[in-house]
Amino acid sequence: MDEKTMVADTLVGINGELVRYGEMISQTENPQLKQTLKQIRNQCEMSQEEIYKIARAKGYYVPASKASREEVDHVRSILMQG
């Protein structure tokens, strides 16, 4: 397995963890557990950001082009309707 694949797999795994932490946090009634899960999620987000920076620096990840002002305004108008 090459480095690029390992970095991509790591990002996929971390992103999945972030989704699950969000689900657990929203479903937890215990304030102490909720706070602990938020702290773990925040650490996970920092790890994701570091791996993302590595992927960008090595050219393993190229983000999509930025949305135009019109595209942003269109999405904003759709979201504001609901």
C-alpha positions in Angstrom: 0.0 0.0 0.0 1.4 3.4 -0.9 1.5 6.6 1.1 -1.2 8.3 -0.9 -3.6 5.4 -0.3 -2.8 5.4 3.4 -3.5 9.1 3.7 -6.8 8.8 1.8 -7.9 5.8 3.9 -7.0 7.8 7.1 -9.1 10.8 6.0 -12.0 8.5 5.1 -11.8 6.9 8.5 -11.6 10.1 10.4 -14.5 11.6 8.5 -16.6 8.6 9.4 -15.6 9.0 13.1 -16.7 12.6 13.0 -20.1 11.7 11.7 -20.5 9.1 14.4 -19.4 11.5 17.1 -22.0 14.0 15.9 -24.7 11.3 16.0 -23.7 10.2 19.5 -23.5 13.8 20.9 -27.0 14.6 19.6 -28.4 11.4 21.2 -26.7 11.6 24.6 -28.6 13.0 27.5 -25.8 12.7 30.1 -24.1 16.2 30.2 -20.7 14.8 31.2 -20.7 12.2 28.5 -21.9 14.8 26.0 -19.0 17.1 27.0 -16.5 14.2 26.8 -17.7 13.2 23.3 -17.4 16.9 22.2 -13.8 17.0 23.4 -13.0 13.7 21.6 -14.7 15.0 18.4 -12.7 18.3 18.6 -9.4 16.3 18.9 -10.6 14.2 15.9 -11.3 17.3 13.9 -7.8 18.6 14.6 -6.3 15.3 13.4 -8.4 15.5 10.3 -7.1 19.0 9.6 -3.5 17.9 10.0 -3.9 14.9 7.7 -5.7 17.2 5.2 -2.8 19.6 5.2 -0.4 16.7 4.6 -2.6 15.5 1.7 -2.7 19.0 0.2 1.0 19.6 0.6 1.9 16.3 -1.1 -0.6 16.8 -3.9 -2.7 13.8 -2.8 -5.8 16.0 -2.5 -7.0 18.7 -4.8 -10.1 20.5 -3.6 -12.9 21.4 -5.9 -12.9 24.9 -7.4 -14.5 27.6 -5.4 -18.2 28.3 -5.9 -19.1 31.5 -7.7 -21.0 34.2 -5.9 -24.1 33.3 -7.9 -23.9 29.7 -6.8 -23.4 30.7 -3.1 -26.4 33.1 -3.3 -28.5 30.4 -4.9 -27.8 27.8 -2.3 -28.3 30.4 0.5 -31.7 31.4 -0.9 -32.8 27.7 -1.0 -31.7 27.2 2.6 -33.4 30.4 3.8 -36.7 29.3 2.4 -36.9 26.3 4.7 
